[in-house]
C-alpha cells in the first residue's frame, strides 16, 4: 500500500450551529526513538474522538488493565475522555507509522457506541478496506494543498463512519463462498420473479438449510430476510413513484398477494403500504389524487 506521510488541520468554515460532525485534524505520522505517550482521561483541550490505524510497525494501547499490541492492520477508536493510554515503547527501535483522524460531533456517538460494542478495544481492518482507503485518500488530498469545500468535512465523516461500522460488522474483504456470492447475485437480479429460498438453493445444488447457515455466517442475515428486503425496497419505490394499486405492486415485486404484502410491509415499516404512500406525499396517494 502506497502512502505519503503528512498531517493536516481543518479550518472549520461551516456556518452552522451545533454542527453534527466536525473534522479537526488527521494525517499519517511516523514516530521512532522519541517520547510518544498519551493518557486519555486527562488531555485538556483534546476532545471528541480519535481513530488511529497502524500502517507499519507497532505501538501499544492499554485499556481496562489490558495491554494490546497495535501492529499493522490494527487500530483503535477513542472517545475522550476515557481511561486508556496509547504509546510507543521507549526502547523500540522500529518506527510506528499510523493513520489518524480526530473529529467531534454528537452525530458520531451512535456509530462510536456500536463500533466499540463490536470491537471494545482493538479493531482489525484490511488495508484495502473502504474506511482505510477513504481516510488515506482524504489525507493525500489535504496534504497536497487541497481545501475542503463547505460542509465536506461533515459529509466525509458520515460516510467514513458508515464504512467503518459496515467493516466491523461484516468485513467486505472476507472472502465469501461461491454459493453465498451467487445466491446474493441471483436475488439482487431476480427478486421480483424468484420463487423462494428452496428454488434458490436447488439452483445452487445445495440444501436450503446449508444455504441459510452459510448465508447468515457470511452476510449477517438470512437469505429470506435479504430477499424480503430487496422486495420491500423496490415496492416502497413503486408506492411513491407509480400509480399502481397495492395488489399489483405486491405481485410485481414477488409477493403472493396484496394482503400478504401489507402484513410484511407493516411488520418492517410500521405502517400500511397505503399509509406510507400518503404520509410521504406521493401524488399517487388517495389524497394526492383527490379521493
BAFI-3210 file (N, C-alpha, C; in Angstrom, 3 decimals, decimal comma, padded with zeros to 6 digits):
// residues 291
n [1|2|3|4|5|6|7|8|9|10|11|12|13|14|15|16|17|18|19|20|21|22|23|24|25|26|27|28|29|30|31|32|33|34|35|36|37|38|39|40|41|42|43|44|45|46|47|48|49|50|51|52|53|54|55|56|57|58|59|60|61|62|63|64|65|66|67|68|69|70|71|72|73|74|75|76|77|78|79|80|81|82|83|84|85|86|87|88|89|90|91|92|93|94|95|96|97|98|99|100|101|102|103|104|105|106|107|108|109|110|111|112|113|114|115|116|117|118|119|120|121|122|123|124|125|126|127|128|129|130|131|132|133|134|135|136|137|138|139|140|141|142|143|144|145|146|147|148|149|150|151|152|153|154|155|156|157|158|159|160|161|162|163|164|165|166|167|168|169|170|171|172|173|174|175|176|177|178|179|180|181|182|183|184|185|186|187|188|189|190|191|192|193|194|195|196|197|198|199|200|201|202|203|204|205|206|207|208|209|210|211|212|213|214|215|216|217|218|219|220|221|222|223|224|225|226|227|228|229|230|231|232|233|234|235|236|237|238|239|240|241|242|243|244|245|246|247|248|249|250|251|252|253|254|255|256|257|258|259|260|261|262|263|264|265|266|267|268|269|270|271|272|273|274|275|276|277|278|279|280|281|282|283|284|285|286|287|288|289|290|291]
n.u [000,843|000,640|001,541|001,924|003,658|002,354|000,594|-002,554|-004,553|-007,863|-009,604|-012,467|-015,161|-017,843|-020,828|-022,797|-024,960|-024,329|-022,918|-023,207|-021,130|-017,671|-014,648|-011,418|-008,521|-005,858|-003,993|-000,953|001,442|004,816|006,542|009,414|011,987|011,475|009,698|006,454|003,469|000,324|-002,166|-005,486|-007,582|-007,110|-006,633|-006,449|-008,153|-008,170|-010,544|-013,532|-013,279|-011,009|-009,618|-007,282|-004,885|-002,680|-000,123|002,467|004,939|004,557|002,578|001,432|-001,590|-003,464|-006,093|-008,574|-006,934|-005,798|-003,316|-002,557|-001,017|-000,584|-000,355|000,491|-002,336|-004,109|-006,108|-007,475|-010,208|-011,064|-012,965|-012,929|-013,183|-011,465|-010,538|-007,779|-004,729|-002,230|000,844|004,320|006,750|009,601|012,100|011,985|013,165|012,187|010,152|006,884|004,264|001,336|-002,103|-004,390|-007,461|-009,013|-011,861|-015,115|-018,491|-021,946|-023,385|-021,720|-021,820|-023,761|-022,614|-020,025|-020,585|-021,749|-019,719|-017,687|-018,930|-018,865|-016,126|-014,478|-011,910|-009,566|-009,535|-009,486|-008,545|-008,541|-006,001|-006,946|-009,578|-012,720|-013,002|-010,300|-009,115|-010,623|-009,886|-007,122|-007,141|-008,350|-006,399|-004,244|-005,212|-005,526|-002,994|-001,713|-002,326|-004,954|-008,230|-011,016|-014,362|-017,188|-018,949|-018,007|-016,293|-017,930|-019,621|-017,803|-017,034|-019,424|-019,813|-017,447|-017,741|-019,985|-018,882|-016,874|-018,359|-019,815|-017,663|-016,637|-018,791|-019,287|-016,762|-015,790|-013,724|-013,579|-013,530|-016,113|-018,006|-018,493|-021,135|-022,684|-022,084|-023,078|-025,761|-026,584|-026,229|-028,093|-030,501|-030,500|-030,761|-033,039|-035,171|-037,833|-039,099|-038,240|-038,865|-038,491|-036,588|-036,079|-036,186|-034,026|-031,896|-031,979|-031,205|-028,583|-027,662|-027,516|-028,576|-031,490|-031,104|-028,322|-027,650|-028,927|-027,530|-024,840|-025,163|-026,057|-023,801|-021,887|-023,032|-024,443|-027,177|-030,279|-030,983|-033,687|-034,498|-032,846|-033,792|-036,439|-035,981|-034,954|-037,214|-039,087|-037,858|-037,947|-040,699|-041,449|-040,388|-042,027|-044,506|-044,285|-043,593|-045,211|-048,493|-049,729|-051,859|-052,053|-052,155|-051,194|-048,580|-047,555|-047,549|-045,914|-043,471|-042,806|-044,309|-046,952|-049,604|-051,677|-052,595|-050,817|-048,462|-049,047|-049,125|-046,452|-045,167|-046,164|-045,068|-042,318|-042,033|-043,812|-046,202|-049,123|-048,987|-050,545|-050,802|-048,136|-047,616|-049,296|-048,426|-045,933|-046,376|-046,890|-047,940|-049,575|-051,103|-054,279|-055,183|-053,589|-054,599|-056,991|-058,990]
n.v [-001,192|002,148|005,284|008,643|010,321|012,817|015,493|017,138|020,029|021,226|024,012|025,142|026,222|026,045|027,478|026,769|026,125|024,117|021,929|018,772|016,947|017,322|017,633|017,731|017,359|015,361|012,680|011,037|009,742|009,293|007,771|007,409|006,440|008,454|010,388|009,405|009,339|009,049|009,719|009,214|010,038|012,477|014,983|017,969|020,227|018,485|017,001|015,090|012,545|009,922|008,173|005,727|004,021|001,432|001,465|000,619|-001,102|-001,028|-000,080|000,521|-000,058|000,542|-000,447|-000,683|-002,254|-004,024|-004,829|-004,084|-004,954|-002,925|-003,628|-003,743|-003,183|-003,066|-001,193|001,500|003,110|006,027|007,694|010,738|012,082|009,063|006,150|005,226|004,499|005,221|004,459|004,656|002,295|003,062|001,924|000,901|000,272|000,179|002,056|003,488|003,802|005,450|006,022|008,613|010,105|012,891|014,040|015,533|015,765|015,212|013,505|011,439|009,739|007,479|005,755|005,361|004,090|001,666|000,543|000,271|-001,510|-003,810|-004,031|-003,703|-002,852|-003,214|-003,016|-004,851|-004,172|-004,555|-003,315|-002,514|-002,012|-000,215|002,038|002,603|003,141|005,388|007,263|007,521|008,548|011,036|012,169|012,342|014,215|016,537|016,987|017,634|020,135|020,754|022,078|021,579|021,696|023,690|022,230|019,748|018,302|017,274|015,716|013,851|012,548|011,324|009,422|007,998|006,931|005,314|003,449|002,384|001,201|-000,716|-002,291|-003,307|-004,784|-006,671|-007,662|-006,558|-007,561|-010,135|-013,284|-014,504|-017,500|-019,259|-020,084|-018,461|-015,919|-016,172|-016,678|-014,221|-012,561|-013,656|-013,175|-010,366|-009,758|-011,128|-010,827|-010,129|-012,186|-014,570|-017,736|-018,483|-019,369|-022,107|-022,738|-021,197|-022,449|-024,957|-024,308|-023,713|-026,103|-027,003|-027,663|-026,077|-025,591|-025,600|-023,430|-021,332|-021,361|-020,850|-018,395|-016,706|-016,736|-015,449|-013,132|-011,996|-012,082|-013,788|-015,631|-015,376|-013,048|-011,231|-011,382|-010,552|-007,927|-006,768|-006,935|-005,401|-002,867|-002,232|-002,246|-000,103|002,004|001,815|002,394|005,106|006,153|005,269|004,778|002,410|-000,044|-001,480|-004,327|-004,947|-003,877|-005,475|-008,096|-007,623|-007,300|-009,735|-010,711|-012,791|-011,890|-008,942|-008,753|-010,319|-008,962|-006,469|-007,202|-008,017|-005,635|-003,838|-005,018|-004,561|-001,831|-000,460|000,821|000,734|-000,085|001,753|003,905|004,618|005,514|007,735|009,313|010,096|011,924|011,237|011,757|009,863|008,948|008,507|010,938|012,668|012,199|013,343|011,920]
n.w [000,000|-000,949|000,381|001,585|004,150|006,350|007,906|008,590|009,267|009,805|008,856|010,155|008,480|008,338|008,603|010,767|013,435|016,325|015,057|013,500|012,824|012,867|011,325|012,568|012,561|011,129|009,532|008,397|010,404|011,582|014,136|016,099|018,300|020,231|022,704|023,032|024,189|025,490|027,843|028,221|029,871|030,814|029,077|028,463|026,368|024,242|022,607|021,738|019,304|018,369|015,739|015,107|013,189|012,416|010,048|009,662|011,553|015,153|017,977|021,356|023,087|025,897|028,025|030,509|032,131|030,388|028,010|024,713|021,712|018,967|015,984|012,449|010,404|012,468|014,789|016,840|018,548|020,106|022,569|023,937|027,283|028,283|030,154|029,168|027,361|024,979|023,369|022,321|022,819|024,747|024,264|021,785|018,556|015,971|013,700|014,303|012,260|011,445|010,586|011,221|012,410|013,766|015,311|016,002|017,358|017,934|016,302|015,720|017,883|018,036|016,109|017,179|019,614|018,756|017,178|019,110|020,760|019,228|018,750|021,386|022,254|020,393|016,856|013,802|010,538|007,075|004,909|002,480|002,886|002,727|004,690|005,419|002,930|002,195|004,185|003,744|001,170|001,574|003,248|001,485|-000,357|001,259|002,314|000,066|-000,549|-001,189|-000,374|001,786|000,667|001,649|004,287|003,570|005,221|007,296|005,720|004,693|007,107|007,922|005,892|006,226|008,849|008,474|006,671|008,300|010,343|008,873|008,046|010,452|011,304|009,213|007,531|004,360|002,964|003,639|002,302|000,432|000,142|-002,919|-003,295|-001,576|-002,568|-005,170|-004,605|-003,483|-005,701|-007,526|-006,163|-006,090|-008,769|-009,592|-007,814|-008,133|-009,497|-008,429|-007,042|-004,342|-001,368|-001,385|-004,111|-004,928|-003,550|-004,774|-007,377|-006,906|-006,194|-003,545|-000,148|001,338|004,083|004,378|002,743|004,123|006,566|005,765|004,476|006,531|008,206|006,629|005,579|007,595|007,880|007,112|004,049|003,343|004,704|003,418|000,779|001,172|002,009|-000,348|-001,983|-000,552|-000,572|-003,316|-003,668|-002,030|-003,496|-005,739|-004,612|-004,084|-006,538|-008,640|-010,089|-009,601|-008,092|-004,722|-004,690|-007,238|-007,118|-005,112|-006,298|-008,521|-007,309|-006,249|-004,106|-002,894|-002,816|-002,288|000,386|001,910|001,348|002,537|005,212|005,701|005,047|006,976|009,236|008,920|008,274|009,819|009,284|007,126|003,576|002,079|003,878|004,078|001,495|001,421|003,616|002,833|000,944|-001,721|-005,060|-005,941|-003,894|-002,231|-001,260|-002,725|-005,198|-005,141|-003,920]
ca.u [000,000|001,426|001,032|002,935|003,432|001,965|-000,599|-003,340|-005,564|-009,004|-010,239|-013,905|-015,876|-019,256|-021,606|-023,959|-024,964|-024,330|-022,581|-023,313|-019,840|-016,628|-013,301|-010,481|-007,187|-005,561|-002,803|-000,120|002,609|005,873|007,162|010,510|013,046|011,068|008,619|005,125|002,713|-000,863|-003,134|-006,657|-008,587|-006,696|-005,989|-007,139|-008,167|-008,260|-011,887|-014,130|-012,985|-009,779|-009,428|-005,863|-004,732|-001,266|000,289|003,773|005,464|003,550|002,538|000,741|-002,825|-003,870|-007,428|-009,175|-005,933|-005,292|-002,317|-002,738|-000,071|-001,318|000,503|-000,029|-003,693|-004,920|-006,316|-008,355|-011,127|-011,126|-013,896|-012,327|-012,086|-011,666|-009,391|-006,955|-003,408|-001,517|002,217|005,408|007,706|010,770|013,287|011,695|013,968|011,432|009,180|005,439|003,597|-000,107|-003,093|-005,323|-008,468|-009,522|-013,114|-016,089|-019,874|-022,862|-023,868|-020,798|-021,997|-024,354|-021,630|-018,944|-021,091|-021,946|-018,410|-016,958|-019,610|-018,356|-014,668|-014,322|-010,567|-008,794|-010,201|-008,623|-009,068|-007,669|-005,510|-007,738|-010,971|-013,215|-012,676|-008,872|-008,862|-011,238|-009,091|-005,851|-007,421|-008,550|-005,102|-003,446|-005,762|-005,326|-001,567|-001,224|-002,696|-006,378|-009,060|-012,358|-015,464|-018,079|-019,701|-017,440|-015,723|-019,007|-020,076|-016,806|-017,074|-020,611|-019,538|-016,374|-018,278|-020,826|-017,983|-016,176|-019,314|-020,053|-016,479|-016,516|-019,875|-019,097|-015,639|-016,029|-012,592|-013,738|-013,878|-017,381|-018,059|-019,109|-022,581|-023,274|-021,945|-024,010|-027,117|-026,853|-026,346|-029,370|-031,592|-030,463|-031,180|-034,295|-036,047|-039,244|-039,697|-037,681|-039,907|-038,238|-035,268|-035,920|-035,836|-032,668|-030,967|-031,961|-030,413|-027,183|-027,376|-027,245|-029,814|-031,905|-030,502|-026,910|-027,624|-029,286|-026,446|-023,680|-025,519|-026,073|-022,434|-021,076|-023,718|-025,027|-028,630|-030,721|-031,331|-035,074|-034,536|-032,182|-034,720|-037,576|-035,527|-034,898|-038,584|-039,714|-037,275|-038,498|-042,122|-041,538|-040,170|-043,226|-045,587|-044,101|-043,311|-046,135|-049,913|-050,256|-052,520|-051,278|-052,048|-050,325|-047,213|-047,160|-047,247|-044,785|-042,242|-042,536|-045,206|-048,027|-050,823|-051,651|-052,790|-049,560|-047,530|-049,393|-048,718|-044,984|-044,805|-046,456|-044,119|-040,988|-042,059|-044,591|-047,496|-049,601|-048,479|-051,322|-050,425|-046,773|-047,738|-049,948|-047,645|-044,758|-046,800|-046,900|-049,077|-050,414|-051,927|-055,688|-055,304|-052,946|-055,395|-058,256|-060,031]
ca.v [000,000|003,356|006,472|009,619|010,878|014,226|015,748|018,296|020,606|021,667|025,255|024,922|027,395|025,683|028,382|026,008|025,956|022,737|021,097|017,352|016,272|018,292|017,086|018,664|017,162|013,969|012,503|009,847|010,122|008,323|008,011|006,474|006,934|009,698|010,261|009,459|008,670|009,840|009,184|009,829|010,549|013,818|015,654|019,265|020,794|017,451|016,472|014,377|011,155|009,673|006,895|005,564|002,734|001,197|001,152|-000,022|-001,178|-001,283|000,678|-000,160|000,560|-000,054|-000,059|-001,589|-003,165|-004,923|-004,257|-004,585|-004,539|-002,395|-003,831|-003,400|-003,649|-002,967|000,184|001,713|004,241|006,616|008,779|011,482|011,383|007,681|005,603|004,432|005,071|004,645|004,946|003,953|001,852|003,934|001,213|000,279|000,876|000,250|003,157|003,244|004,684|005,265|006,931|009,009|011,145|013,472|014,697|015,653|015,910|014,250|012,518|010,299|008,892|006,154|004,940|005,011|003,113|000,353|000,020|-000,133|-002,704|-004,922|-004,077|-002,864|-002,304|-003,166|-003,481|-005,269|-003,711|-004,763|-002,040|-002,162|-001,854|001,120|003,169|002,930|003,784|006,717|008,149|007,787|009,421|012,385|012,648|012,695|015,467|017,696|017,257|018,103|021,538|020,973|022,504|021,019|022,601|023,907|021,053|018,495|017,540|016,509|014,721|012,783|011,793|010,458|008,276|007,221|006,177|004,251|002,425|001,740|000,327|-001,878|-003,142|-004,014|-005,774|-007,725|-007,227|-006,804|-008,293|-011,563|-013,980|-015,215|-018,733|-019,048|-020,282|-017,280|-014,824|-016,403|-016,527|-012,791|-012,017|-014,100|-012,457|-008,961|-009,652|-011,811|-010,844|-009,984|-013,428|-015,745|-018,462|-018,559|-019,851|-023,501|-022,684|-020,654|-023,496|-026,002|-023,811|-023,745|-027,506|-027,186|-027,725|-024,796|-025,427|-025,237|-022,074|-020,403|-021,315|-020,182|-017,014|-015,967|-016,615|-014,557|-011,878|-011,456|-012,165|-014,979|-015,338|-014,929|-011,646|-010,473|-011,335|-009,717|-006,545|-006,313|-006,777|-004,277|-001,614|-001,975|-001,933|001,254|002,908|001,771|003,078|006,552|006,613|004,783|004,847|001,051|-000,399|-002,247|-005,722|-005,001|-003,650|-006,673|-009,192|-007,217|-007,392|-011,077|-011,138|-013,619|-011,083|-007,674|-008,912|-010,792|-007,835|-005,459|-007,740|-007,934|-004,221|-003,253|-005,587|-003,978|-000,371|000,058|001,313|000,029|000,486|002,936|004,999|005,024|006,289|009,011|010,110|010,627|012,948|010,793|012,237|008,707|008,598|008,875|012,372|013,348|012,003|013,993|010,987]
ca.w [000,000|-001,055|001,066|001,965|005,480|006,385|008,720|008,161|010,134|009,015|009,280|010,081|007,981|008,175|009,454|011,234|014,879|016,818|013,900|013,859|012,642|012,549|011,158|013,191|012,026|010,812|008,732|008,558|011,200|011,870|015,434|016,345|019,158|020,871|023,678|022,421|025,246|025,805|028,790|027,611|030,800|031,196|027,946|028,318|025,027|023,211|022,818|020,623|019,007|017,628|015,060|014,782|012,490|012,145|008,691|009,712|012,917|016,173|019,217|022,449|023,566|027,167|028,475|031,496|032,654|029,344|027,118|023,354|020,690|017,818|014,827|011,122|010,145|013,683|015,200|017,985|018,473|021,442|022,867|025,050|027,969|028,669|030,881|028,257|027,077|023,838|023,421|021,671|023,828|024,665|023,790|020,496|017,501|014,732|013,707|014,305|011,320|011,615|010,032|012,278|012,200|015,001|014,950|017,079|016,909|018,557|015,327|015,726|019,066|017,773|015,401|018,092|020,593|018,142|016,787|020,315|021,274|018,434|018,967|022,582|022,420|019,158|015,646|012,697|009,262|005,932|004,395|001,304|003,255|002,380|005,573|005,340|001,645|002,238|005,029|003,068|000,023|002,119|003,719|000,313|-000,885|002,119|002,464|-001,234|-000,691|-001,445|000,756|001,786|000,392|002,780|004,767|003,064|006,325|007,919|004,749|004,692|008,359|007,944|005,013|006,845|009,983|007,903|006,131|009,411|011,014|008,000|008,023|011,723|011,378|008,208|006,685|002,940|002,405|003,958|001,068|000,513|-000,621|-004,226|-003,212|-000,952|-003,519|-006,271|-004,077|-003,363|-007,061|-008,104|-005,506|-006,494|-010,162|-009,894|-006,635|-008,499|-010,022|-007,762|-006,333|-002,904|-000,971|-001,821|-005,531|-004,995|-003,116|-005,801|-008,499|-006,494|-005,901|-002,117|000,621|001,917|005,412|004,190|002,209|005,200|007,545|005,176|004,175|007,798|008,697|005,809|005,279|008,814|007,836|006,394|002,659|003,269|005,112|002,356|-000,347|001,577|001,995|-001,741|-002,482|000,129|-001,061|-004,635|-003,501|-001,493|-004,631|-006,581|-003,912|-004,194|-007,896|-009,668|-009,735|-009,497|-006,851|-003,757|-005,098|-008,409|-006,656|-004,367|-007,207|-009,358|-006,535|-005,754|-003,025|-003,453|-002,976|-001,588|001,831|002,487|001,232|003,540|006,515|005,785|004,996|008,291|010,200|008,755|008,153|010,943|008,825|005,943|002,316|001,722|004,774|003,704|000,253|001,729|004,557|002,148|-000,002|-003,091|-005,854|-006,242|-002,750|-002,430|-001,025|-003,830|-006,404|-004,938|-003,468]
c.u [000,881|000,743|002,208|002,616|003,077|000,693|-001,307|-004,241|-006,672|-009,584|-011,736|-014,607|-017,354|-020,087|-022,928|-023,863|-025,017|-024,050|-022,546|-022,002|-018,807|-015,284|-012,305|-009,077|-006,980|-004,264|-002,164|001,160|003,582|006,511|008,232|011,554|012,717|009,963|007,281|004,211|001,545|-001,795|-004,446|-007,767|-008,234|-005,907|-006,712|-007,033|-008,255|-009,556|-012,336|-013,683|-011,688|-009,822|-007,957|-005,623|-003,278|-001,027|001,602|004,258|004,369|003,704|001,790|-000,498|-003,249|-005,241|-007,958|-008,191|-005,351|-004,370|-002,450|-001,622|-000,854|-000,391|-000,187|-001,412|-004,603|-005,038|-007,216|-009,158|-011,321|-012,195|-013,360|-013,398|-012,454|-010,390|-008,623|-005,646|-002,868|-000,137|003,142|006,409|009,048|012,011|013,077|012,435|013,200|010,413|007,738|004,828|002,105|-000,893|-004,018|-006,285|-008,977|-010,754|-014,024|-017,478|-020,762|-023,379|-022,962|-021,119|-022,649|-023,395|-020,550|-019,392|-021,198|-020,616|-017,651|-017,640|-019,096|-016,867|-014,341|-012,957|-009,857|-009,636|-009,150|-009,291|-008,062|-007,250|-006,259|-009,224|-011,430|-012,853|-011,209|-008,568|-009,431|-010,373|-007,764|-006,038|-007,615|-007,217|-004,225|-003,909|-005,331|-003,852|-000,930|-001,660|-004,151|-007,084|-010,421|-013,372|-016,343|-018,911|-019,098|-016,834|-016,758|-019,529|-019,108|-016,912|-018,274|-020,373|-018,459|-016,908|-019,205|-019,949|-017,276|-017,114|-019,608|-018,880|-016,313|-017,617|-019,608|-017,995|-015,864|-014,886|-012,644|-014,227|-015,153|-017,298|-018,795|-020,624|-023,268|-023,222|-022,958|-025,451|-027,502|-027,057|-027,681|-030,525|-031,642|-030,971|-032,603|-035,301|-037,527|-039,888|-039,181|-038,742|-039,718|-036,875|-035,042|-035,544|-034,399|-031,638|-030,849|-031,120|-028,914|-026,718|-026,891|-028,574|-030,187|-031,260|-029,049|-026,792|-027,908|-028,156|-025,242|-023,956|-025,500|-024,656|-021,650|-021,715|-024,378|-026,540|-029,008|-031,026|-032,772|-035,189|-033,910|-033,121|-035,913|-037,193|-035,446|-036,293|-039,283|-039,171|-037,838|-039,969|-042,317|-041,334|-041,404|-044,396|-045,499|-044,010|-044,217|-047,567|-050,532|-050,867|-051,645|-051,087|-051,113|-048,857|-046,690|-046,720|-046,049|-043,461|-042,067|-043,374|-046,419|-049,312|-050,715|-051,788|-051,503|-048,510|-047,788|-048,969|-047,209|-044,532|-045,008|-045,461|-042,771|-040,988|-042,854|-045,938|-047,903|-049,003|-049,225|-050,967|-049,036|-046,829|-048,302|-049,072|-046,399|-045,111|-046,791|-048,133|-050,019|-051,211|-053,355|-055,870|-054,741|-053,755|-056,781|-059,362|-060,284]
c.v [001,246|004,505|007,377|010,144|012,355|014,395|016,998|018,770|021,152|022,941|025,121|026,221|027,106|026,534|027,725|025,857|024,470|021,754|019,619|016,582|017,298|017,574|018,123|018,561|015,679|013,872|011,146|010,302|008,959|008,704|006,953|007,139|008,236|009,418|010,426|008,651|009,554|009,072|009,932|010,254|011,953|014,451|016,964|019,802|019,773|016,698|015,654|012,942|011,057|008,266|006,813|004,136|002,567|000,762|000,375|-000,027|-001,483|-000,327|-000,130|000,657|-000,190|000,473|-001,131|-002,649|-004,129|-004,162|-004,899|-004,063|-004,123|-002,452|-003,463|-004,012|-003,599|-001,497|000,269|002,989|004,753|007,689|009,506|012,089|009,931|007,177|004,652|005,180|004,432|005,277|004,087|003,576|002,560|003,237|000,562|001,012|001,034|001,393|002,651|004,272|004,405|006,371|007,339|010,075|011,593|014,301|014,812|015,817|014,822|013,197|011,288|009,297|007,540|005,224|004,447|003,931|001,733|-000,266|-000,489|-001,317|-003,945|-005,134|-003,189|-002,197|-002,111|-003,682|-003,877|-004,871|-004,015|-003,408|-001,587|-001,996|-000,425|002,221|003,570|003,647|005,207|007,698|008,498|008,706|010,859|012,978|013,091|014,018|016,661|018,004|017,677|019,530|021,799|021,441|021,844|022,095|022,709|022,651|019,725|017,647|016,686|015,417|013,545|011,924|010,863|009,221|007,378|006,365|005,060|003,108|001,672|000,794|-000,904|-002,845|-003,912|-005,057|-006,957|-007,291|-007,571|-007,579|-009,772|-012,284|-014,777|-016,488|-018,461|-019,188|-019,059|-016,099|-014,969|-016,225|-015,053|-012,169|-012,395|-013,322|-011,002|-008,765|-010,158|-011,789|-010,746|-011,314|-014,695|-016,416|-018,510|-019,162|-021,297|-023,565|-022,203|-021,718|-024,594|-025,572|-023,844|-025,151|-027,717|-027,216|-026,346|-024,535|-024,985|-023,802|-021,055|-020,250|-020,544|-018,709|-016,167|-015,733|-015,544|-013,203|-011,251|-011,445|-013,424|-014,634|-014,859|-013,448|-010,753|-010,292|-010,436|-008,249|-005,972|-006,046|-005,580|-002,947|-001,244|-001,582|-000,518|002,279|002,966|002,497|004,594|007,042|006,109|004,904|003,463|000,810|-001,299|-003,691|-005,875|-004,820|-004,878|-007,777|-008,868|-007,450|-008,721|-011,538|-011,835|-012,846|-009,823|-007,797|-009,364|-009,677|-006,794|-005,910|-007,620|-006,477|-003,571|-003,752|-004,877|-002,453|000,277|000,626|000,538|000,648|001,758|004,136|005,522|005,918|007,670|009,901|010,706|011,562|012,529|011,334|011,108|008,234|009,029|010,371|013,130|013,239|012,597|013,101|011,163]
c.w [000,000|-000,314|001,371|003,353|005,375|007,188|008,219|009,297|009,264|009,628|009,072|009,683|007,746|009,130|009,856|012,741|015,237|015,682|014,281|013,771|012,195|012,472|011,655|012,607|011,749|010,033|008,907|009,246|011,345|013,199|015,680|017,234|019,845|021,868|022,957|023,321|025,651|026,738|028,551|028,564|031,282|030,062|027,681|026,895|023,908|023,428|021,618|020,516|018,205|017,042|014,694|014,302|012,073|010,699|008,657|011,161|013,913|017,352|020,252|022,843|024,820|027,576|029,418|031,987|031,647|028,405|025,744|022,459|019,449|016,608|013,537|010,904|011,351|014,101|016,409|017,776|019,891|021,494|024,094|025,954|028,240|029,338|029,980|028,013|025,810|023,760|022,579|022,749|023,639|024,109|022,425|019,383|016,193|014,811|013,799|013,363|011,360|010,929|011,174|011,790|013,557|014,640|016,159|016,486|017,466|017,585|015,288|016,826|018,779|017,041|016,358|019,069|019,971|017,730|017,999|021,004|020,539|018,698|020,167|022,696|021,081|017,992|014,615|011,391|008,165|005,370|003,150|001,614|002,972|003,368|005,520|004,034|001,616|003,019|004,375|001,862|000,489|002,573|002,553|-000,275|-000,047|002,357|001,146|-001,516|-001,010|-000,179|000,643|001,429|001,638|003,053|004,320|004,179|007,017|007,016|004,707|005,948|008,418|007,079|005,616|007,986|009,523|007,398|007,249|010,157|010,176|008,052|009,328|011,883|010,457|007,266|005,224|002,315|002,746|002,709|001,257|-000,312|-001,923|-004,154|-002,609|-001,908|-004,657|-005,818|-003,988|-004,746|-007,698|-007,489|-005,944|-007,914|-010,396|-008,750|-006,988|-008,891|-009,343|-006,899|-004,829|-002,645|-001,398|-003,301|-005,706|-004,627|-004,170|-006,999|-008,192|-006,134|-004,465|-001,380|001,140|003,277|005,301|003,678|003,310|006,204|006,992|004,918|005,447|008,308|007,938|005,548|006,500|008,837|007,077|004,938|002,506|003,643|004,039|001,166|-000,033|001,563|000,592|-002,288|-001,855|-000,375|-002,425|-004,542|-002,948|-002,604|-005,519|-005,930|-004,092|-005,632|-008,985|-009,170|-009,548|-008,118|-005,986|-004,208|-006,291|-008,011|-005,919|-005,319|-008,099|-008,646|-005,806|-004,583|-003,624|-003,682|-002,118|-000,081|002,524|002,459|002,319|004,936|006,713|005,829|006,364|009,335|010,135|008,782|009,271|010,580|007,583|004,686|001,908|002,580|004,448|002,470|000,549|002,609|003,925|001,001|-001,450|-003,828|-006,205|-005,027|-003,030|-002,275|-002,197|-005,117|-006,242|-004,480|-001,979]
res [x|x|x|x|x|x|x|x|x|x|x|x|x|x|x|x|x|x|x|x|x|x|x|x|x|x|x|x|x|x|x|x|x|x|x|x|x|x|x|x|x|x|x|x|x|x|x|x|x|x|x|x|x|x|x|x|x|x|x|x|x|x|x|x|x|x|x|x|x|x|x|x|x|x|x|x|x|x|x|x|x|x|x|x|x|x|x|x|x|x|x|x|x|x|x|x|x|x|x|x|x|x|x|x|x|x|x|x|x|x|x|x|x|x|x|x|x|x|x|x|x|x|x|x|x|x|x|x|x|x|x|x|x|x|x|x|x|x|x|x|x|x|x|x|x|x|x|x|x|x|x|x|x|x|x|x|x|x|x|x|x|x|x|x|x|x|x|x|x|x|x|x|x|x|x|x|x|x|x|x|x|x|x|x|x|x|x|x|x|x|x|x|x|x|x|x|x|x|x|x|x|x|x|x|x|x|x|x|x|x|x|x|x|x|x|x|x|x|x|x|x|x|x|x|x|x|x|x|x|x|x|x|x|x|x|x|x|x|x|x|x|x|x|x|x|x|x|x|x|x|x|x|x|x|x|x|x|x|x|x|x|x|x|x|x|x|x|x|x|x|x|x|x|x|x|x|x|x|x|x|x|x|x|x|x|x|x|x|x|x|x]
***
